[in-house]
Amino acid sequence: MVVKVYGPEYASSKRVIVCLLEKEMEFEVVNIDLFKGENKSPDYLKLQPFGLVPAIQDGDYTLYESRAIIRYYAEKYKSQGTELFGKTMEEKGKVEQWLEVEAHNFHPPLYTLVLHTVFSSKLGITPDQKVIQENEAKLGNVLDVYEERLSMSKYLAGDSLSLADLSHLPFGHYLLNGAGKGYLIRDRKHVSAWWDVISNRPSWKKVLHLFPYPT
């Protein structure tokens, strides 16, 4: 059975798709328009009871939460495509560590910035400059930690690309495209070099070509 990925237009779904491409897996997509409320339909809520994207269907198996999905496929197809989860338990531990950092340190302030700088008009939010400045400062502090880490290794979890790196692509893309905060990356030498490497992966370029971000 070919994997179905719901909501390819949206950033979190792109986290799943770039992983599937790196793992050389076949998949198909099902569009879900959040702004029209299609994520609240009874059929979709059977797949994702919180009405969020992404969700996947793999035969009779369903799964939601993008980071859980990429962990699942990186482990299930460990010997196929790019190794993304580490070859040893120690390497896997580092990948898990940086996935958690992305989810709990990098993503929250960036998500708030995106809401206030990219989607404020669509969501009926009045951009709050104080909120923007506070979260920009929080994200800057996180990226200072990244700068130190990336001065010692090419990728976050070590010298090989991993899920931890790929997981930053979907929302990191907004910093340089839409949010107008690209200097948060470019002002940090090692973070900038890392970003150029991961964002120029053929898999990510294919994601952007096939499933452009909504405007």
C-alpha positions as CSV (number, residue, x, y, z in Angstrom):
1,M,0.0,0.0,0.0
2,V,1.2,3.5,-0.8
3,V,1.4,5.9,2.2
4,K,-1.2,8.7,2.1
5,V,-0.1,12.0,3.6
6,Y,-2.8,14.5,4.6
7,G,-2.3,18.3,4.2
8,P,0.9,18.6,2.1
9,E,0.5,22.3,1.8
10,Y,1.3,22.9,5.4
11,A,4.7,23.1,7.1
12,S,4.3,20.2,9.5
13,S,3.3,17.8,6.7
14,K,6.4,18.8,4.8
15,R,8.4,17.4,7.7
16,V,6.9,14.0,6.9
17,I,7.3,14.3,3.1
18,V,10.9,15.3,3.2
19,C,11.6,12.2,5.4
20,L,9.7,9.9,3.0
21,L,11.7,11.3,0.1
22,E,15.0,10.7,1.9
23,K,13.8,7.2,2.7
24,E,13.0,6.7,-1.1
25,M,9.4,5.8,-0.3
26,E,6.3,6.1,-2.5
27,F,3.5,8.2,-1.2
28,E,0.4,10.1,-2.3
29,V,-1.1,13.2,-0.8
30,V,-4.6,14.3,0.2
31,N,-5.2,18.0,0.3
32,I,-6.8,19.4,3.5
33,D,-7.9,23.0,3.5
34,L,-7.6,24.2,7.1
35,F,-9.0,27.6,6.3
36,K,-12.2,26.0,4.9
37,G,-12.5,23.7,8.0
38,E,-11.9,20.5,6.1
39,N,-9.8,19.3,9.0
40,K,-12.9,19.2,11.1
41,S,-14.9,16.9,8.9
42,P,-16.1,13.7,10.6
43,D,-14.0,11.5,8.2
44,Y,-10.8,13.4,8.9
45,L,-11.4,13.5,12.7
46,K,-11.4,9.7,12.6
47,L,-7.8,9.9,11.5
48,Q,-6.7,12.9,13.6
49,P,-9.1,13.6,16.4
50,F,-7.6,17.0,17.1
51,G,-8.2,18.2,13.6
52,L,-4.6,19.0,12.9
53,V,-2.2,18.1,10.0
54,P,-0.5,15.9,9.2
55,A,-1.9,12.4,9.5
56,I,-0.9,9.4,7.5
57,Q,-2.6,6.2,6.3
58,D,-0.4,3.3,5.6
59,G,-2.8,0.4,4.7
60,D,-4.8,-0.2,7.9
61,Y,-2.2,1.7,10.0
62,T,-2.8,5.4,10.8
63,L,-0.6,7.8,12.7
64,Y,-0.5,11.5,13.5
65,E,2.0,14.0,14.9
66,S,4.7,14.8,12.4
67,R,7.7,14.0,14.6
68,A,6.2,10.6,15.6
69,I,5.6,9.8,11.9
70,I,9.2,10.6,10.9
71,R,10.6,8.5,13.8
72,Y,8.4,5.6,12.7
73,Y,9.5,5.6,9.1
74,A,13.1,6.2,9.9
75,E,13.1,3.2,12.1
76,K,10.9,0.9,10.0
77,Y,12.9,1.5,6.8
78,K,16.3,1.9,8.5
79,S,18.1,0.1,5.7
80,Q,16.4,2.0,2.9
81,G,17.4,5.4,1.6
82,T,19.3,7.8,3.8
83,E,20.1,6.7,7.4
84,L,18.4,9.3,9.5
85,F,18.2,7.9,13.0
86,G,21.8,6.9,13.9
87,K,23.6,3.7,13.6
88,T,24.3,3.1,17.3
89,M,22.2,3.7,20.4
90,E,24.5,6.6,21.3
91,E,23.9,8.2,17.9
92,K,20.2,7.7,18.2
93,G,20.2,9.3,21.6
94,K,21.7,12.4,20.1
95,V,19.2,12.5,17.3
96,E,16.4,12.2,19.8
97,Q,17.9,14.9,21.9
98,W,18.0,17.4,19.1
99,L,14.5,16.4,17.9
100,E,13.3,17.4,21.3
101,V,15.3,20.6,21.2
102,E,13.6,21.4,17.9
103,A,10.2,20.6,19.2
104,H,10.5,22.4,22.6
105,N,13.0,25.2,22.1
106,F,13.3,26.1,18.4
107,H,9.7,25.6,17.3
108,P,7.6,27.5,19.9
109,P,9.0,31.0,19.5
110,L,9.3,30.5,15.7
111,Y,5.7,29.4,15.5
112,T,4.6,32.5,17.3
113,L,6.7,34.7,15.0
114,V,5.1,33.0,11.9
115,L,1.6,33.6,13.2
116,H,2.3,37.3,13.8
117,T,4.4,38.0,10.6
118,V,3.1,35.6,8.0
119,F,-0.5,34.5,8.8
120,S,-1.8,37.4,10.9
121,S,-4.2,38.7,8.2
122,K,-5.5,35.2,7.3
123,L,-6.1,34.5,11.0
124,G,-7.4,37.9,11.9
125,I,-4.6,38.5,14.3
126,T,-3.2,42.0,14.8
127,P,0.6,41.7,14.8
128,D,1.9,42.5,18.3
129,Q,5.3,44.0,18.1
130,K,6.1,43.2,21.7
131,V,5.3,39.5,21.2
132,I,7.4,39.5,18.0
133,Q,10.4,41.1,19.7
134,E,10.1,38.7,22.7
135,N,10.0,35.6,20.6
136,E,12.7,36.9,18.2
137,A,14.9,37.2,21.3
138,K,14.0,33.7,22.5
139,L,14.8,32.2,19.1
140,G,18.0,34.1,19.0
141,N,19.1,32.6,22.3
142,V,18.2,29.1,21.0
143,L,20.2,29.7,17.8
144,D,23.2,30.9,19.9
145,V,23.3,27.4,21.4
146,Y,23.0,25.9,17.8
147,E,25.9,28.1,16.7
148,E,28.2,26.6,19.4
149,R,27.0,23.1,18.7
150,L,27.5,23.5,14.9
151,S,31.0,24.9,15.4
152,M,31.9,21.3,16.6
153,S,30.0,19.2,14.1
154,K,28.5,19.5,10.6
155,Y,25.0,18.5,11.7
156,L,23.2,18.8,15.0
157,A,23.5,15.2,16.1
158,G,27.0,14.7,14.7
159,D,28.6,14.4,11.3
160,S,25.7,12.8,9.5
161,L,22.4,14.2,8.4
162,S,19.5,13.1,10.7
163,L,15.9,13.6,11.4
164,A,16.9,16.3,13.8
165,D,18.2,18.4,10.9
166,L,15.3,17.7,8.6
167,S,12.8,18.6,11.3
168,H,14.0,22.2,11.2
169,L,13.3,22.7,7.5
170,P,9.5,23.3,7.4
171,F,9.3,26.2,9.8
172,G,12.9,27.4,9.4
173,H,11.9,28.1,5.8
174,Y,9.7,30.9,7.1
175,L,12.5,32.8,8.7
176,L,14.0,33.4,5.3
177,N,10.8,33.4,3.3
178,G,7.9,35.4,4.7
179,A,8.8,36.3,8.2
180,G,11.7,38.6,7.2
181,K,13.9,37.3,10.0
182,G,16.6,35.6,7.9
183,Y,19.3,37.4,9.8
184,L,18.7,35.2,12.7
185,I,20.3,32.5,10.6
186,R,22.6,34.5,8.5
187,D,24.2,36.4,11.4
188,R,25.5,33.1,12.8
189,K,28.3,31.6,10.7
190,H,27.9,28.0,11.5
191,V,24.1,28.0,11.6
192,S,24.1,29.7,8.2
193,A,26.4,27.1,6.7
194,W,24.3,24.3,8.2
195,W,21.1,25.8,6.9
196,D,22.5,26.1,3.4
197,V,23.5,22.4,3.5
198,I,20.2,21.0,4.7
199,S,18.0,23.4,2.7
200,N,19.8,22.5,-0.6
201,R,19.1,18.8,-0.1
202,P,17.4,17.5,-3.3
203,S,14.6,16.1,-1.1
204,W,13.7,19.5,0.3
205,K,13.9,21.2,-3.1
206,K,11.5,18.6,-4.4
207,V,9.1,19.3,-1.5
208,L,9.1,23.0,-2.3
209,H,8.6,22.3,-6.0
210,L,5.8,19.8,-5.6
211,F,4.0,21.4,-2.6
212,P,4.6,25.2,-2.5
213,Y,3.8,27.0,0.7
214,P,0.4,28.7,0.8
215,T,0.5,32.4,0.2
